[in-house]
Amino acid sequence: MQIHTLKGYIQHIFLVREGDRLLLLDGCGRADIPMVCQFIEHTLQLPLSALKLIVVTHMHPDHAGGAHRLRALSGAQIASHPKASAWYAGLSGRIAHAVDVALMYWVAKRLGKPRKNGWYSPILKPDLILEDEQRLPGFSDWQVLYTPGHTDHDLSLRHVPGGEMYVADLLVQVKGQLRPPYPICHPNQYRRSLQRVAALPVASLLMAHVPTRPMASIPFEQIISDAPVLPKNHWYATKDRLVRKLGWGR
């Protein structure tokens, strides 16, 4: 088993090779599709059909934006949490989707990246629905774990024999320190997810926005202590600004 780390538009992309079969640990972004295809065909010298499974850990643009197109190009299957398809449903969901795409562009600008097309369907159409603690179809060394909090449907993926674990956006880095991500939609679930990961026999954590770290170097107790107790997302932030501006609650 080899894990290839690719530098995506705004995140790390992890492509697993087992023999001549490939597993994409996340659906990456729409802007990442040409680079991923080129890596498979030119660097690995494999056909795109070698990509067999794409896991979407959650529906944000840099984790789900490339999934549908990569499936169309390779024939791979898409796997996700059962709640993923409903994340951007309805009017409020469509607004949240547009805001999240705008946030992706904001992050890209801060990273000095040129603007690229990042728009994607807000409704995921997975081939496979994943259950907590099951093994990935066709890649049985990888175990699925539900780790919600950032959204209501976050997945993490643990390579049981090797001890590596991909936790997507469970942690980010701010001014050199590991911190909870934004948004935190379900703070109580987020704390439980951190506690769950901390208790696992894992050697190293693979993260979408932080270089891979040894598990022993992650200050879980401090991060749990500092984690928000109330939701932190677009809606709550807007409400708080209105409260401060209009003087409500005084």
N, C-alpha and C positions, 0 to 999 in steps of 0.2 A: 504494500500500500504506500502510495506517495501522495502528499498533499502539496499542490502547487499554489503559491500565493501570487495573485495578480493584482496589480495596482489599478483599481477601477476609477471611474469618474470622480466619486467622492468617498469611496470605501474600498476596503480590501475584499477581494473575491477569492474564494477557496474552491479549487477544482481538484477532486480526488481521482486518482488513477488506480484501478485494481486490474492488472493485466492490460487488456485492450478495452476495458470498459471504464466509463467516466461518470462521476457523480458531481453535480454542482450543488454545493452546500447552501446556496441561496440564489434567488432568481435574478440578482444584480439589477442594474438599471438599463433603460433602453439605450442610453449612450454607450454602454459597455459591450453591446452585441458584436460589433465588428472586431474589437480587440479579442474577445473570448473566442470567436470563430477562427481568427488568425492564429491564436495560440494553439488551438487544437490541431488545425490543419498544417501549420508550418513548423511550430516548435515541437509539438508532440508527434507530428507526421501521422496523424490518425484522421479518418474521415469524420465528418460531423455526426454521422450515425453512431459513433462510439459513445456519444453522450446519451446515457440511458435514463437518468433521473435528475430532475431539477426540484429541489425543495424550496418552497417559499416560506421563510420563517415568519414573516408578517408582511402586511400590504403596503408599506411605505415605498416611495419611488425607487430607492436604491436597493431594494430587496425583492421587489416583485415586477419592476418595470420591464425587464427583459424576458420574463418567463414565457409569455405566449409566443413571441417571435422566435425565440430559441427552440421551442417545441416544434414550430412550423418548419424550421430549417433542419432540425436534426432527427425529428421523430421521437424525441425523449418524452417521458411522462412527467407531469407536474404533480407534486404531492404537497399537501398543506393541512393545517388545522381545520376542523369543520366550520369554525366561525369566520375564516378568512374571507370568504366570498361575500359576506354581509357587512364587512367593515365600512365600506363606502356606499352602502345602500341608502336610497332616499335622498331628499333635497339636502339635508344637513350633511349627509355623507359625501355628496358631490362637492359641496362647498369645502369640506375638510380635505378632499382629494386635491382640489385646486390649490388650497393653501399649502399642502404638503409638497406639491410640485414646485411652488414658488419658493418654499424653504430650501428645497434641493438646489435651486439656482442661486439662492443667497449663499449657501455653503460653498458651492462651486466658485462663486466670485471671490469669496474670502480665500479660497485655495489657489486663486490665480488661474482658474480653468476657463477656457472659452465657453460660450453658451452653446449647448448642443440640444438637440431634440430629446426631451425627457418625458414627453407625454405618453401615457399608456392607459389601457382600459382599467377603470376603477373596479370592475367586477371580474374576479378571478374565476376561471373555469378549470378546476383541477381534475386530473384523472384519478387520483388516489387521495383518500382522506386518512390522515394518520391518527393513531390512538396513542395516548400517553404510555411510554415505556415499551412500545413495540419496536421491533427491528425494521430497518428500512428494506422494502422489497428489492431483492437483487443485490443488496449490500448489507448482509446480515450482521456484519461486525459493528454497524452503526445503530445506536439506540436513540429513539425519539423521546424527548422530555418536554412537557408543557412548562413554560416558564413565563407566565403572563405578568403584566404590570405596566410595561411600556405600551402595550395594547392588550386587548382581551384574548389574543390568539397567538402569542409569541411561542416559537419553538426553539429549542436548543438540540444539538446533535452531538452525541458522545461516541467516540471510537473506543469501544470497550477494551480490546486487546492492547491498544497503544497508549490509552490514557489521555488522548487529545479530546477537547470539547469545544465546539463552536457555539458561542452564546449570542451571536448577532449583535444587537444593540443593548444587551443587558447592562453593559458598562460603557462609558465613554471617558474621554480624557479632557480635563479643563485645567489649563495652566500647569500641566505636568502631573496632575493628580487624577486618580480614577474617581468618577462621579456617576450618579444615576443619570440616565439619558433624559432628553426632553422629546416628547411629553412623557409624563407618568400619568396614565389614565386610571390606574387601579393601584393606589399606594400600598394597601394591605397585601394584595397579591404580589406586588413587586418585592416586598420584604420577604414573603414566604419563598419566592423564587430564588432570591439571593441565599437564603438559608438552605434551600434544597441543594443548590449547586455547591455551596461551601462544604456540605456534608458528604459529597461524592468522592470516590477514589480517583481523582483526576490529576494528571501530571501537569498539563498546560492548558491555558484558555486561549482560543482563537476568537478574536473580536473584529467586528466590521470596521471600527474606527480607531482601534488601538493596536499597536504591534503585539504579537503573541507574547504572553507572559507566563512564567512558571506559576502554577497554582499557589505555591507557598508564598509568593510575593504579593498576593492580592489581599488587601486589608479589609476583609469582609465585615468584621465587627464595626469598624469605623464607618464604612459605606452604609451599612444598615442603620447605624445610629444617625447618620446625616440625611438619610432618605426622607423625602417629604411625607407628611402625614395626611395632606389633602391633595387631591388631583392637581396636576400642573399640565394644562393643555391650552389650546387656542381659546376655547370657550371660557374657561376660568380666567385666563389672562385678560381677555376682553372685558369680562364682567368686573374684574378688580380695577382695571383702568377707569371704567365708568364710575365705579363706587368712589374712587379717589377724586376724579374730576368733578363729580356732581355733589360730593359731600354726603352721600347716603350713609346711613348708619351712625352719623355723629349724634 
